[in-house]
Amino acid sequence: NKSPKNVDELVYNLDLMAKKCKSYGVTNVLISGIAINNRLSNTKINEANQKIANMRNEKLYTFIDNSNIGYNNVFEDGLHLEVSGKRLLAINFIISLNNFLYYFQNSFPPEAQ
């Protein structure tokens, strides 16, 4: 596997994967935002996450915001999460799942649930 050349290619590839999931019958796709790392500049991370978040609005995906993960939550290699980063990532997933479930449960009339 090769890495995407730019932010647009990264977002395009995420969209392709999400569409593939939907083509297999997955109705609710969650996409995790990019956490801080030393492979992408903060500017590119912010740009990618903004585009992914916008894609959520257009395509009805759920975006998992990981902007609370900082360099103090990754190992010295600047890529892999320390325990504190893993904990934050798990919390971010749980919050997103809870928000999704709340929205899902409250978007149908009571007799349809």
N, C-alpha and C positions, 0 to 999 in steps of 0.2 A: 504494500500500500504506500502510495506517495502522499505527502502532505499537500494541502491546497496551496496554491501560489499566492492567493490574496483573500481578503475578507469576502468579496462577492462569491468567489468559488467555494469557500467554506460554507456560506449560507445556502448557496445553491445545492451543495451536496447534502446538507442537513434536510433541506426541503425534499430532495429526491428520496432520502431514506424514510422520511415521514410519509410521503406519498406511497412508497412501497409497503409500509406497515398498513396503511389504510386499504391498499389493494388486497391485502391478506385478511381483511375484515376487522382490523383494529380500529375501533371507533374513536378512541381518545388517546391522542399522542402527546406525551410530555417531552419537551426538549430542554435539556439542562444548559444554562448559560455557561460561558467559558470563565473559569476561575483564573485568578492571577497566576502567571508563570513567566519564566524567563525566555520562552520561545517566541512570544509575541509582545510587542510594546503595549503599554497601558492604553494608548490611543487606539490601537488596532483591536484590543480586547473590548474596549468600550464601544467602538464602531460596530464590531461583530454582534455584541450583545444587543445593541439598539436595533440592528437589522433583524435579529432573531426575534426580539420582542415585537417588532412591527409585523413580522411574519405570523406571529401568534394571532394578532388581530385580524389579519387577512384570511388566514387558513384555519382558524379555530384550533390551534395547538395550544397547549399549556406551557408557558415559559417558566423555568425554574431559575430564579435570580440567585446567583452566587457572588454578588458584588461584596458581600461581607467577608469573604475569604481574602486575606492579605498575605504579604510576603512572610509575615511572622507565623503563618500557618502552613508553610511549605518547608521541606528539607533544604539543606544547603544547595542541592542540585537545582533548586528553583522550579521544580516541576512536580514532584511527588508530595502529596499532602502528609503532614504530620498528624498525630492523633487529634490535635485541636482542629485542624482543617477537615479531617474526616468527620468529626463531630458536627462542625458547621454545615458540611455538605449534607449529612443525614438530616439535620434540622431543616435545611432548605427544602429537601425532598418531602419531608413530613408536612411542613407548612403548605407546600404547593398541593400535595395530595389532599390535605384537609380542606383547602380552599376549593379545589376542584369538586370534591365530594359535596361540600356545602352548596356550591352553585348547582351541581347536578341534581341534588335532592330538592332544591327549591325552584327548579325551572320547570317542574311538571305539576299539573293539578293534583291535589291529594288522592283522587280516585285512580290516577295513573301510576302511582308509586307502589 
